[in-house]
């Protein structure tokens, strides 16, 4: 039986929502009372007259571009702007803003100049998923911190970013964002508060374990297929340690397909992903579609079609975007708005004088359970009533590119 504590989840979400509403309303009233002006004018005033008379200058590190990094930077910056800590000359960042495309980052950084929180114009360090560049960019940023001393805070994105920068010796606050299973991957110790001075890690407790346990409880599979990158440096980001732990706990075996599915050469990565999907269709009775740049945003269904043709259920680690394109199930925080608001609150508390290790790292994501009904029909699976009641978002059809025939 599928067991999901919906009442408890609803209660927690409702409490979180009301808390957010109360804080937002209180902040708006406070700003209006302090400055006697509109909210927009109060935001500008706050940015130009920062508390404590100081500015925090931020550098951003990522091992490579990833869609969740885009969402989180956008949501964090917008939340900081709404609270008056960042001034955005052109208003809130739009949903399609891509901070690492072209000169987007430098333009964003220029827009933040004069704010309480400034992004350094030359402060984006991007490893582009190239092994040598991942390390050299990290080394360059560390050298800048120790020698030039013009960086006050680091936003380290993803698991690899966390592993490279969860280093108290840098002497400045390091925020590790969107890391997968940060405890099992060695980024941080267990517990609500950081065991490393200057380091704060957003901990979404047990995400991979909860996903796989739910998937297993529904289908009781014996052989779970997983697509893993051929570079061990990327295994933590794909939650491999957590996947292995759950497989031992629940008693299913792992069918691994290893290939260059996280690679700067997108065509190479997508070809490897497609090859692995076809391979696992012959060896697994369920497939967990782990993170990887080999997952095509436009041809995803055709990549996993061999799995669907074998009537094999799939669960996407990436989230709803892949369910929309043909994966069967996922849990996802669709736009990462709450995650960005959480990070903004951490940054604001650090600005106000708290140490990173004094701030709770626990983040409870408002996850949505996604189901693609057309995929369910294709694999001839009829979810029972209890599962249907737990679904937050249903996709009736599969989003397909225009250059292939429709799926019946």
VEXZA-461880 format. One line per field, with one value per residue: residue number from 1; x, y, z of N, C-alpha, C in turn. Coordinates in pm, whole numbers. Atoms other than C-alpha are relative to their C-alpha. Layout:
BEGIN
seq = (NUM,...)
n_X = (X,...)
n_Y = (Y,...)
n_Z = (Z,...)
ca_X = (X,...)
ca_Y = (Y,...)
ca_Z = (Z,...)
c_X = (X,...)
c_Y = (Y,...)
c_Z = (Z,...)
END
This chain:
BEGIN
seq = (1,2,3,4,5,6,7,8,9,10,11,12,13,14,15,16,17,18,19,20,21,22,23,24,25,26,27,28,29,30,31,32,33,34,35,36,37,38,39,40,41,42,43,44,45,46,47,48,49,50,51,52,53,54,55,56,57,58,59,60,61,62,63,64,65,66,67,68,69,70,71,72,73,74,75,76,77,78,79,80,81,82,83,84,85,86,87,88,89,90,91,92,93,94,95,96,97,98,99,100,101,102,103,104,105,106,107,108,109,110,111,112,113,114,115,116,117,118,119,120,121,122,123,124,125,126,127,128,129,130,131,132,133,134,135,136,137,138,139,140,141,142,143,144,145,146,147,148,149,150,151,152,153,154,155,156,157,158,159,160,161,162,163,164,165,166,167,168,169,170,171,172,173,174,175,176,177,178,179,180,181,182,183,184,185,186,187,188,189,190,191,192,193,194,195,196,197,198,199,200,201,202,203,204,205,206,207,208,209,210,211,212,213,214,215,216,217,218,219,220,221,222,223,224,225,226,227,228,229,230,231,232,233,234,235,236,237,238,239,240,241,242,243,244,245,246,247,248,249,250,251,252,253,254,255,256,257,258,259,260,261,262,263,264,265,266,267,268,269,270,271,272,273,274,275,276,277,278,279,280,281,282,283,284,285,286,287,288,289,290,291,292,293,294,295,296,297,298,299,300,301,302,303,304,305,306,307,308,309,310,311,312,313,314,315,316,317,318,319,320,321,322,323,324,325,326,327,328,329,330,331,332,333,334,335,336,337,338,339,340,341,342,343,344,345,346,347,348,349,350,351,352,353,354,355,356,357,358,359,360,361,362,363,364,365,366,367,368,369,370,371,372,373,374,375,376,377,378,379,380,381,382,383,384,385,386,387,388,389,390,391,392,393,394,395,396,397,398,399,400,401,402,403,404,405,406,407,408)
n_X = (83,-67,29,-46,65,43,49,-117,-64,84,-13,-130,-1,88,-69,-109,59,49,-117,-53,92,-13,-128,3,84,-69,-111,55,45,-117,-63,84,-9,-133,-31,119,8,52,-89,-108,-91,-65,-104,-113,-61,-74,-120,-94,-36,-7,-25,-136,-91,-94,47,-60,-30,21,-46,81,-73,72,-82,52,136,106,125,37,-84,63,120,-32,-60,107,91,-73,-19,131,40,-83,49,130,-27,-75,-144,-56,74,-3,41,105,105,-23,-50,109,-9,-92,-133,-107,-106,-132,3,-53,-43,111,-49,-66,106,66,-92,-3,128,2,-98,61,93,-58,-63,-43,-71,-121,15,-85,6,54,-103,78,-86,52,-3,-128,-73,-111,53,71,-99,-75,86,6,-129,-10,83,-64,-117,51,45,-113,-101,58,85,115,120,52,88,5,115,-51,118,-6,-78,-143,-34,-7,-118,-119,-4,41,-133,3,-125,8,23,119,116,21,133,8,139,51,-85,73,-45,-128,-67,-59,-105,-115,-7,27,36,143,59,67,-93,-126,-114,-114,12,15,65,142,46,143,21,133,-27,49,74,-17,55,146,43,-17,89,133,-1,-4,127,103,-25,-69,-96,-114,-121,16,-100,-45,-94,-104,-110,-124,-97,39,18,140,91,69,105,110,49,-31,-12,133,68,-57,45,141,11,-35,104,127,-23,-1,-133,-18,-52,-64,-56,-96,-43,-26,131,-20,-114,13,42,140,37,-62,73,134,-14,-29,124,91,-55,24,142,28,-64,74,131,-18,-55,63,147,36,-117,-11,-69,-78,-38,-106,18,38,146,29,122,96,17,-5,88,-59,-112,46,106,-24,43,147,45,-8,97,-79,25,-116,11,-98,-64,2,125,119,-28,-18,130,75,-53,16,-26,127,20,-108,28,-77,28,0,-68,-101,26,-18,-142,-64,38,-77,-138,1,10,-132,-90,39,-42,-146,-22,38,-100,-5,-97,69,21,105,127,49,-24,110,95,108,50,141,-12,120,-7,41,32,41,103,-19,-104,62,75,-94,-62,113,8,116,-21,119,63,-84,-108,58,30,-126,-61,17,6,22,-18,87,-67,-145,-48,-89,-43,89,-57,26,144,66,0,136)
n_Y = (-121,-131,-69,-139,-77,-124,-97,-62,-86,-117,-86,-66,-100,-111,-79,-72,-107,-106,-67,-86,-112,-89,-70,-95,-113,-75,-73,-111,-103,-60,-89,-117,-82,-61,-97,-75,-2,124,115,-10,-106,47,94,-79,-69,98,38,-112,-31,134,11,27,-77,84,78,133,27,144,74,120,110,119,92,-7,-52,96,-75,-37,-113,-119,-31,-39,-134,-94,-13,-59,-142,-67,-8,-104,-128,-28,-38,-125,20,-16,-90,43,-119,35,75,141,83,79,146,58,-57,98,-87,31,-7,-126,-97,-17,-15,-131,-100,12,-51,-147,-49,9,-89,-98,70,60,122,-23,104,-55,7,108,98,131,100,106,109,49,146,49,39,-90,-133,5,-19,-125,-112,2,-48,-144,-73,10,-88,-138,-26,-8,-98,-130,-33,-84,84,10,116,89,86,119,68,141,89,-16,-132,14,76,-81,-126,10,-11,-106,-76,-117,-114,-77,89,82,59,110,3,110,119,125,79,-58,75,123,-34,-54,-146,-52,103,12,-93,-120,-111,36,34,-70,-146,-77,77,30,87,27,144,55,126,127,-13,117,116,-7,27,141,79,-12,71,143,41,9,101,117,48,77,-49,-142,-53,-137,-51,-63,-58,79,-68,15,-130,-42,97,-58,-87,85,67,143,60,17,105,128,27,38,132,98,-3,54,133,14,-13,-112,25,-126,-25,-108,-65,-144,-66,-138,-37,-127,34,37,110,120,34,47,132,95,15,81,136,60,26,122,112,31,56,144,60,-49,0,-138,-84,-129,-85,-93,-125,7,-90,80,-4,-106,-75,6,135,89,115,96,62,102,81,145,41,-3,110,124,-15,-18,-131,-88,-108,-103,-76,-141,-60,-9,-29,126,69,-63,50,144,83,34,-65,-75,-98,-117,-138,-38,-123,-27,-129,13,22,-130,-80,53,-48,-145,-19,32,-109,-118,21,-18,-144,-63,29,139,87,106,121,-26,-5,133,44,86,-59,93,-42,29,86,42,130,-17,124,-14,103,66,99,109,81,68,115,79,-8,-73,-35,16,-123,-62,-70,-114,-103,-61,-73,-145,-50,105,-35,89,39,-10,-113,55,-92,2,71,144,27,1,127,43)
n_Z = (0,2,-126,9,-106,66,-98,-62,101,21,-118,2,108,-38,-102,67,82,-88,-55,106,18,-115,7,111,-38,-104,62,77,-94,-62,98,20,-119,-11,104,38,146,57,-17,98,-42,-121,40,50,-113,-78,73,1,-139,-57,-144,-43,84,75,114,17,140,19,117,24,62,43,77,136,5,-29,-5,-136,-40,58,-78,-137,2,32,-114,-113,30,-8,-141,-61,51,-64,-139,-2,-14,135,88,139,77,97,-66,-30,110,60,-14,97,-18,-8,-50,54,147,55,-101,-96,-137,-19,-2,-130,-102,10,-51,-146,-62,-88,-88,-120,52,139,74,63,146,51,-108,37,28,64,46,129,-5,52,-120,-33,-24,-128,-105,16,-37,-146,-49,27,-95,-132,2,-6,-137,-92,41,33,-114,34,-1,-137,-14,116,26,69,53,29,-86,24,-53,-144,-36,25,-75,-140,-59,-99,-3,88,-87,39,9,120,5,96,43,84,-2,-21,-115,-40,-106,51,97,-71,1,-134,-96,-28,-95,48,11,64,-83,56,-8,125,106,-15,108,1,-12,27,-66,50,126,86,-71,5,138,35,-85,56,128,-31,-62,104,104,-56,100,-48,67,32,91,-21,100,-79,78,-5,-85,-141,-63,16,-59,-116,51,47,-121,3,-134,-60,75,-42,-138,3,62,-103,-102,48,55,146,59,92,134,37,133,-21,123,-14,5,-44,84,69,136,-22,89,-55,-122,35,63,-107,-77,82,3,-131,-13,78,-70,-123,38,11,-123,-123,-3,-30,28,-68,97,-80,64,101,114,115,15,97,-30,111,54,-115,15,93,-70,-95,62,-15,-133,2,86,-79,-109,-122,-63,-18,-99,35,-107,40,-43,83,142,70,1,109,128,16,-119,-64,-129,-64,-104,41,-39,141,38,-104,-63,-143,-22,13,-116,-112,11,-23,-145,-56,36,-78,-139,-3,13,-127,-102,-44,66,77,-80,-98,73,34,138,43,95,30,132,31,117,70,65,139,72,139,24,129,-23,-76,96,89,-69,-46,-146,-49,-141,-82,-46,-101,71,70,-98,-43,111,-1,137,100,140,75,124,1,79,103,106,118,114,-8,-3,-130,-71,-28)
ca_X = (0,109,141,158,87,-108,-268,68,212,-84,-57,312,263,-24,181,475,250,88,427,546,234,271,639,577,295,497,797,580,424,764,909,611,632,1004,1008,646,663,538,682,883,1027,1099,1292,1508,1561,1667,1913,2068,2083,2197,2178,2511,2661,2814,2780,2836,3005,2916,3092,2907,3060,2910,3073,2855,2520,2207,1840,1789,2085,1911,1588,1755,1970,1665,1445,1712,1790,1420,1357,1650,1517,1167,1319,1523,1869,1925,1822,1730,1717,1492,1267,1230,1413,1176,1106,1325,1629,1945,2222,2513,2413,2615,2663,2351,2551,2761,2447,2276,2582,2598,2231,2303,2580,2501,2283,2334,2411,2616,2713,3070,3071,3356,3235,3092,3321,3186,3353,3138,3139,3498,3715,4019,3811,3593,3907,4089,3790,3758,4129,4107,3823,3999,4315,4116,3966,4299,4507,4278,4024,3738,3488,3268,3047,3032,2722,2837,2585,2525,2693,3031,3031,2963,3242,3489,3390,3260,3589,3593,3952,3841,3726,3409,3051,2995,2638,2602,2282,2089,2337,2206,2233,2502,2565,2626,2844,3075,2989,2867,2810,2472,2234,2035,2330,2660,2960,3187,3245,3141,2958,2582,2422,2058,1951,1647,1638,1609,1492,1639,1547,1187,1160,1295,1095,773,861,940,622,416,589,788,1058,1348,1594,1619,1796,2004,2198,2531,2804,3140,3323,3315,3338,2975,2833,2754,2555,2349,2286,2455,2558,2197,2063,2299,2199,1827,1879,2045,1775,1481,1643,1640,1944,2084,2130,2382,2449,2760,2843,2939,2589,2723,2945,3010,2962,2580,2543,2784,2597,2256,2377,2514,2187,1982,2212,2178,1800,1787,2028,1831,1507,1651,1779,1556,1194,1192,1420,1524,1619,1898,2033,2246,2304,2234,1862,1743,1496,1334,1379,1349,1052,1235,1535,1331,1086,1264,1189,825,790,887,609,867,781,1016,1079,1253,1501,1491,1122,802,965,1062,723,567,788,717,859,590,641,844,852,950,970,868,999,1225,1058,1054,1413,1520,1326,1500,1844,1752,1654,1990,2178,1982,2052,2424,2410,2245,2533,2455,2721,2631,2668,2408,2135,1918,2009,1683,1466,1129,1047,681,718,456,390,365,210,188,-137,-50,271,68,-158,140,293,-55,-44,-364,-288,-522,-744,-504,-224,-450,-553,-185,-110,-53,-2,-132,-9,-274,-45,325,496,656,868,693,925,799,456,206,200,-121)
ca_Y = (0,352,540,918,1142,1403,1562,1621,1758,1988,2117,2189,2366,2572,2679,2767,2966,3161,3232,3370,3585,3724,3804,3967,4182,4281,4374,4587,4770,4824,4971,5197,5312,5378,5569,5679,5588,5319,4965,5023,5349,5186,4910,5166,5358,5042,4956,5304,5326,4983,4886,4869,5090,4805,4606,4233,4148,3804,3564,3268,2928,2647,2336,2383,2512,2340,2441,2434,2670,2914,2894,2926,3228,3399,3328,3419,3750,3834,3754,3974,4251,4221,4257,4564,4408,4418,4692,4570,4861,4673,4513,4146,3888,3715,3341,3285,3467,3259,3406,3225,3289,3548,3863,3807,3769,4082,4282,4148,4225,4581,4621,4526,4782,5016,4754,4602,4274,4317,4053,4115,4199,3953,3718,3425,3121,2852,2514,2435,2066,2033,1849,2075,2393,2285,2271,2569,2799,2689,2749,3093,3199,3070,3255,3573,3542,3488,3733,4008,3996,4161,3872,3877,3575,3274,3114,2761,2585,2212,1912,1955,2326,2233,1978,2230,2524,2391,2513,2709,2823,3074,3300,3425,3291,3010,2920,2580,2575,2283,2014,1658,1469,1699,1476,1151,1331,1470,1837,1886,1689,1573,1795,2114,2347,2347,2176,2399,2766,3006,2732,2699,2421,2403,2057,1906,1608,1262,1375,1085,830,952,945,592,459,595,457,117,107,157,-89,-329,-357,-598,-440,-60,89,403,615,722,950,793,1050,952,1322,1356,1057,1254,1508,1223,1099,765,713,766,542,263,299,276,-28,-212,-104,-207,-509,-430,-451,-171,-209,59,204,423,676,1042,1172,1488,1646,1987,1821,1812,1583,1333,1345,1302,1011,840,900,752,450,389,417,150,-69,-44,-126,-477,-520,-332,-351,16,310,608,884,1062,1408,1458,1700,1408,1447,1643,1926,1870,1497,1347,1124,965,903,707,551,210,198,295,41,-231,-111,-9,269,566,820,1149,1294,1620,1681,1789,1912,1554,1416,1665,1518,1152,1029,863,1019,1275,1483,1840,2195,2330,2686,2678,2995,2867,2750,3094,3261,3032,3126,3496,3469,3306,3580,3851,3697,3683,4046,4134,3975,3607,3347,3086,2806,2973,2952,2643,2445,2249,2330,2164,2187,2216,1918,1833,1476,1472,1205,1174,993,930,756,554,440,353,127,-8,103,206,397,316,574,637,731,953,1138,1207,1358,1734,1783,1566,1587,1446,1430,1405,1722,1615,1798,1877,1667,1325,1160,1181,909,708)
ca_Z = (0,-73,256,250,551,359,665,830,507,455,811,772,441,578,880,658,425,710,862,527,492,844,796,460,596,902,686,460,758,916,598,552,912,892,569,521,153,-83,-69,-390,-262,75,-100,-281,42,224,-50,-45,336,443,808,989,717,519,199,151,-179,-317,-554,-708,-786,-992,-1135,-1443,-1558,-1431,-1444,-1067,-1022,-1255,-1058,-718,-806,-957,-656,-401,-570,-606,-239,-132,-354,-206,141,40,53,-323,-562,-911,-1154,-1398,-1139,-1042,-1254,-1500,-1498,-1803,-1662,-1709,-1498,-1667,-2029,-2221,-2016,-1800,-1482,-1533,-1611,-1300,-1091,-1221,-1133,-772,-719,-431,-259,85,-96,-415,-669,-780,-1154,-1212,-940,-1137,-1133,-1368,-1415,-1724,-1618,-1740,-1487,-1511,-1521,-1226,-1012,-1163,-1118,-755,-702,-862,-635,-323,-424,-475,-127,46,-158,-284,-1,-190,-151,161,90,-143,-291,-381,-604,-608,-448,-614,-532,-170,-161,-298,-77,255,398,721,664,400,682,508,505,255,162,-3,-208,-367,-265,-287,44,188,490,302,47,313,273,629,947,1077,1267,1235,1279,1092,1248,1039,1127,846,651,604,399,300,414,254,484,329,-15,-214,52,58,-322,-356,-61,-209,-555,-403,-195,-509,-745,-521,-788,-750,-996,-1006,-1305,-1258,-1507,-1357,-1492,-1570,-1355,-984,-897,-1012,-824,-511,-712,-854,-496,-561,-195,-82,-360,-258,108,28,-196,94,336,117,-44,-415,-642,-855,-1228,-1319,-1660,-1655,-1924,-1986,-1904,-1737,-1997,-2152,-2492,-2484,-2786,-2630,-2299,-2463,-2675,-2363,-2176,-2462,-2482,-2109,-2121,-2393,-2196,-1871,-2053,-2093,-1736,-1488,-1373,-1262,-1346,-1132,-1375,-1190,-1267,-1576,-1862,-2098,-2037,-2341,-2277,-2618,-2694,-2349,-2433,-2725,-2501,-2245,-2493,-2483,-2110,-2163,-2445,-2194,-1958,-1697,-1447,-1415,-1140,-1222,-974,-1171,-1113,-1285,-1605,-1692,-1591,-1828,-2103,-2026,-1693,-1485,-1140,-947,-634,-705,-579,-917,-912,-600,-472,-114,-142,-264,18,267,134,135,503,582,397,575,915,834,724,1055,1246,1296,1221,956,1210,1434,1169,1116,804,789,490,442,73,-31,-263,-522,-636,-1016,-1239,-1616,-1694,-2057,-1952,-1701,-1985,-2206,-1941,-1857,-1494,-1320,-999,-715,-546,-256,-496,-703,-389,-314,-656,-660,-1033,-1317,-1674,-1908,-2211,-2295,-2415,-2744,-3002,-3328,-3544,-3433,-3461,-3178,-2915,-2881)
c_X = (86,-39,56,-76,-40,-46,116,69,-80,12,130,6,-84,68,112,-54,-44,116,60,-87,17,129,2,-81,70,114,-51,-44,119,67,-82,8,132,20,-120,-18,-57,102,118,102,76,112,123,72,84,130,105,48,5,22,148,105,99,-69,71,16,9,65,-80,87,-97,95,-43,-144,-102,-128,-39,88,-60,-118,38,64,-108,-90,69,17,-134,-48,80,-45,-131,19,88,150,73,-90,17,-57,-114,-112,36,47,-114,25,101,142,102,128,136,4,52,50,-108,50,61,-103,-76,87,7,-127,-4,97,-69,-100,71,72,34,61,120,-10,85,-1,-65,114,-71,94,-44,4,125,93,109,-52,-78,97,70,-83,-16,129,14,-81,61,121,-42,-40,119,98,-58,-94,-120,-131,-42,-85,3,-135,52,-118,27,93,149,48,15,125,128,11,-50,125,4,123,-3,-31,-117,-119,-10,-139,-2,-147,-27,93,-85,63,134,71,71,112,117,12,-8,-36,-149,-48,-55,96,135,107,127,-21,-4,-78,-146,-47,-151,-21,-146,5,-65,-72,10,-59,-153,-53,4,-91,-143,-12,-4,-132,-112,22,72,98,114,132,-24,113,35,104,103,112,127,110,-45,-21,-148,-99,-77,-116,-119,-57,30,19,-135,-78,48,-48,-145,-17,33,-111,-127,16,-13,143,3,60,57,33,87,45,19,-129,2,126,-28,-44,-143,-41,56,-78,-138,4,26,-125,-98,45,-27,-148,-38,58,-80,-138,7,38,-76,-151,-54,127,-13,87,75,46,111,-29,-37,-150,-37,-128,-107,-28,-1,-86,63,122,-48,-107,28,-44,-153,-56,1,-94,67,-28,130,-30,111,53,-7,-130,-106,26,20,-127,-88,42,3,40,-133,-26,119,-54,82,-48,12,82,107,-19,23,147,77,-31,76,143,7,-6,134,97,-30,41,151,33,-26,92,8,110,-74,-32,-103,-140,-41,24,-118,-99,-103,-69,-148,-9,-136,23,-62,-22,-34,-97,17,110,-55,-79,94,66,-107,-4,-120,19,-127,-45,89,114,-55,-32,126,64,-31,-16,-9,23,-80,66,152,40,106,48,-86,51,-19,-151,-55,3,-144,-10)
c_Y = (125,77,140,83,136,105,73,95,127,97,77,109,121,89,81,117,117,76,96,123,101,80,104,123,87,82,121,114,71,98,126,93,72,113,82,10,-132,-112,8,105,-42,-98,75,69,-96,-37,110,36,-130,4,-33,67,-83,-73,-134,-26,-152,-49,-130,-106,-110,-88,-1,45,-111,79,42,114,130,45,56,138,104,23,63,149,75,14,107,139,39,46,124,-15,9,94,-47,112,-29,-82,-147,-77,-86,-150,-63,56,-112,74,-27,-1,135,92,24,23,138,112,-2,59,152,60,2,96,110,-61,-46,-130,25,-128,65,-16,-110,-118,-132,-93,-128,-107,-63,-153,-59,-23,100,140,6,30,135,122,8,54,150,81,-4,92,146,36,23,112,138,48,86,-80,-18,-124,-81,-70,-117,-88,-149,-79,20,136,-5,-74,82,120,-7,-2,119,89,123,127,89,-96,-69,-62,-106,-20,-119,-120,-123,-76,48,-73,-123,27,74,151,55,-115,-5,108,126,115,-49,-33,66,151,62,-72,-26,-79,-18,-151,-35,-145,-119,3,-127,-125,-2,-31,-150,-90,5,-79,-151,-49,-15,-122,-125,-62,-77,49,144,46,145,36,86,52,-83,67,-12,131,45,-94,57,89,-76,-85,-148,-60,-25,-111,-137,-37,-48,-140,-110,-10,-71,-134,-15,19,118,-48,133,4,125,55,150,82,139,48,134,-19,-56,-118,-132,-47,-56,-137,-108,-28,-90,-146,-72,-33,-129,-123,-42,-57,-152,-65,35,-17,132,82,133,88,110,119,-21,91,-78,-7,118,75,-10,-142,-105,-125,-106,-68,-115,-93,-151,-53,-7,-115,-135,2,16,137,78,107,99,71,149,68,5,25,-128,-83,58,-56,-152,-89,-23,85,86,73,123,127,78,124,43,135,-7,-22,131,91,-45,53,151,30,-28,114,125,-13,15,148,71,-40,-142,-74,-110,-122,19,-3,-142,-30,-79,77,-106,45,-34,-84,-39,-136,12,-136,35,-115,-70,-105,-119,-92,-80,-120,-90,-10,86,31,-14,135,75,79,122,115,73,87,149,57,-116,57,-102,-54,12,114,-50,109,-18,-89,-152,-22,-1,-141,-35,-66)
c_Z = (0,125,-5,103,-54,100,64,-96,-21,116,-1,-107,38,102,-62,-81,87,61,-101,-20,113,-8,-111,36,104,-59,-77,92,64,-95,-20,121,11,-98,-45,-150,-47,18,-96,41,126,-33,-48,115,82,-68,4,141,79,151,26,-90,-77,-113,0,-150,-21,-128,-9,-67,-40,-81,-146,5,24,27,141,53,-52,85,137,6,-24,123,121,-20,11,144,74,-45,67,144,12,12,-133,-77,-145,-86,-97,62,18,-123,-55,11,-96,14,22,37,-62,-153,-46,110,105,141,23,2,132,110,-2,57,152,68,80,95,127,-35,-147,-57,-68,-151,-64,97,-32,-39,-44,-55,-130,-12,-66,119,39,35,132,113,-12,37,152,60,-18,99,141,9,9,143,92,-35,-25,109,-31,-8,146,23,-130,-3,-82,-40,-22,92,-18,49,151,44,-16,92,143,88,96,-4,-90,78,-37,-7,-136,10,-109,-34,-91,-5,28,117,54,113,-55,-99,64,3,141,92,25,94,-64,-25,-50,102,-51,12,-140,-110,35,-122,10,-2,-23,43,-71,-132,-85,65,-8,-140,-30,84,-53,-130,24,59,-102,-89,48,-101,68,-59,-45,-90,34,-106,73,-89,17,83,146,74,-3,69,118,-44,-53,114,3,140,67,-70,44,141,2,-61,100,104,-45,-72,-149,-51,-96,-131,-51,-148,14,-135,22,-10,62,-69,-67,-145,10,-88,51,122,-33,-67,105,83,-75,-4,132,21,-74,68,122,-28,-8,132,127,-5,55,-22,73,-88,76,-83,-102,-116,-126,-22,-89,36,-110,-48,111,-18,-90,62,90,-59,8,136,6,-83,73,121,137,60,22,104,-30,124,-30,39,-107,-146,-79,0,-110,-135,-8,115,72,125,40,121,-36,68,-130,-33,101,68,150,35,-10,117,124,-4,26,150,68,-26,83,146,14,-10,133,115,49,-76,-75,84,110,-62,-41,-148,-56,-86,-36,-129,-15,-127,-57,-63,-138,-66,-145,-33,-134,9,76,-94,-90,66,63,152,39,149,80,57,100,-64,-71,95,45,-109,10,-141,-97,-138,-82,-126,17,-92,-97,-95,-124,-113,7,8,140,60,36,138)
END
